[in-house]
Amino acid sequence: MTPIRLLLVDDDPLVRAGLSFMMGGADDLEIVGEAADGSEVEALVDRTRPDVVLMDIRMPTVDGLAATERLRIRKDAPQIIVLTTFHADDQVLRALRAGAAGFVLKDTPPAEILDAVRRVAAGDPVLSPTVTRQLMAHAAGTSADTRRTSARTRVATLNDREREVAVAVGQGRSNAEIATELFMSVATVKTHVSRILAKLDLNNRVQIALLTYDAGLLEGDGH
């Protein structure tokens, strides 16, 4: 099996050393590079071709948010997991809106960080529904009305079935759970998710969840 290629980005050398030490022993993972600032990331990505970038948010010159935005607009963008010290942080939410596949807290146990990298490499987001709701509630503010209008316009381009699938994704359901709930095969769910991503020009399931929240489609679910 080809190992997952991982790039570590954090301005604290002790954090990088700790991550490298605890993840370097995994047979299915290869640390292909380290960076101390977001300004170094694009050149390193060109050189090392990582599958996943573990990205600190707060860095002195170019922060993780700007680095995430720059990477995710690239055609061959790697998946990005944001490293943070906060559950509910505006910058985390902005990174997710920019296309990060999820986030982990810096005090997360090593085995869970490894699991997060593996899941993101396999195309699954690293966000529990609880944490997603917490972040979304934290983000609700002055721009909420503008976001809602824009989100509803975009969601209106989906057909009824796609809309149902999008809402289920927003509720944190897995493909298997959506298949059972909506009486379709897992393959059909995956097809719908792919079409939703393409129609709405989104990167991943996290962004589908954020958009359905912005459009007000999750409110009846108690979110």
Residue pairs with C-beta under 8 A, 6 or more apart in sequence:
1 28
3 27
3 28
3 29
3 30
4 28
4 29
4 30
4 51
4 52
4 117
4 118
4 121
5 30
5 32
5 48
5 49
5 50
5 51
5 52
6 23
6 29
6 30
6 31
6 32
6 50
6 51
6 52
6 53
6 54
6 117
7 31
7 32
7 33
7 34
7 35
7 41
7 44
7 45
7 48
7 50
7 52
7 53
7 54
7 78
8 16
8 19
8 20
8 31
8 33
8 34
8 35
8 54
9 34
9 35
9 36
9 37
9 38
9 40
9 41
9 53
9 54
9 55
9 56
9 59
9 64
9 67
10 16
10 19
10 36
10 54
10 56
10 59
10 83
11 36
11 37
11 56
11 58
11 59
11 60
12 56
13 36
15 56
15 83
15 106
16 34
16 36
19 54
19 113
20 31
20 34
22 110
22 113
22 114
23 29
23 31
23 110
23 113
23 114
23 117
24 31
26 114
28 118
29 114
29 117
29 118
32 48
32 49
32 50
33 44
33 47
33 48
33 50
35 41
35 44
36 59
37 59
37 60
37 61
37 62
38 55
38 59
38 61
38 62
38 63
38 64
38 66
38 67
38 70
39 61
39 62
39 67
41 53
41 55
41 62
41 67
41 70
41 71
42 67
42 70
42 71
45 53
45 71
45 74
45 78
49 78
50 78
51 78
51 79
51 121
52 78
52 79
52 80
52 81
52 117
52 120
52 121
53 71
53 78
53 79
53 80
53 81
54 81
54 83
54 104
54 113
54 117
55 64
55 67
55 68
55 80
55 81
55 82
55 83
55 95
55 100
56 64
56 83
56 84
57 63
57 64
57 65
57 82
57 83
57 84
57 89
57 91
57 92
57 95
58 64
58 91
59 67
63 91
64 82
64 83
64 91
64 95
65 91
65 94
65 95
65 98
68 80
68 82
68 95
68 98
68 99
68 100
69 98
69 99
71 77
71 78
71 80
72 80
72 98
72 99
72 100
72 203
77 99
77 203
79 101
79 120
79 121
80 95
80 99
80 100
80 101
81 100
81 101
81 102
81 103
81 104
81 116
81 117
81 120
81 126
82 92
82 95
82 96
82 100
82 102
82 103
82 104
83 103
83 104
83 105
83 106
84 91
84 92
84 103
84 104
84 105
84 106
85 105
85 106
85 107
86 92
86 105
87 105
87 131
87 134
87 135
88 134
88 135
88 137
88 138
89 135
89 138
90 138
90 139
92 103
92 135
93 135
93 136
93 138
93 139
93 210
95 103
96 102
96 103
96 127
96 135
96 206
96 207
96 210
97 207
97 210
99 203
99 204
99 207
100 206
101 120
101 125
101 126
101 203
101 204
101 206
102 116
102 120
102 125
102 126
102 127
102 206
103 126
103 127
104 112
104 113
104 116
104 126
108 116
116 126
119 125
119 126
120 126
123 204
124 205
125 204
125 205
125 206
125 209
127 135
127 172
127 206
127 209
128 172
129 171
129 172
132 172
132 206
132 209
132 213
133 223
136 210
136 213
136 223
137 223
144 214
147 214
148 214
148 215
148 216
150 214
151 211
151 212
151 214
151 215
151 216
152 215
152 216
154 200
154 211
154 215
155 163
155 166
155 200
155 211
155 212
155 215
155 217
157 199
157 200
158 166
158 196
158 199
158 200
161 182
161 192
162 192
162 195
162 196
162 199
163 217
164 182
165 178
165 182
165 189
165 192
165 193
165 196
166 196
166 208
166 211
166 212
166 217
167 212
167 217
167 218
168 177
168 178
168 181
168 182
169 178
169 193
169 196
169 205
169 208
169 209
169 212
170 208
170 209
170 211
170 212
170 213
170 217
170 218
171 218
171 221
171 223
172 209
173 181
175 186
175 189
175 190
175 193
176 186
178 184
178 189
179 185
179 186
179 188
179 189
182 189
184 192
193 205
193 208
196 202
196 208
197 203
197 204
197 208
200 207
200 208
200 211
202 208
202 211
212 218
213 223
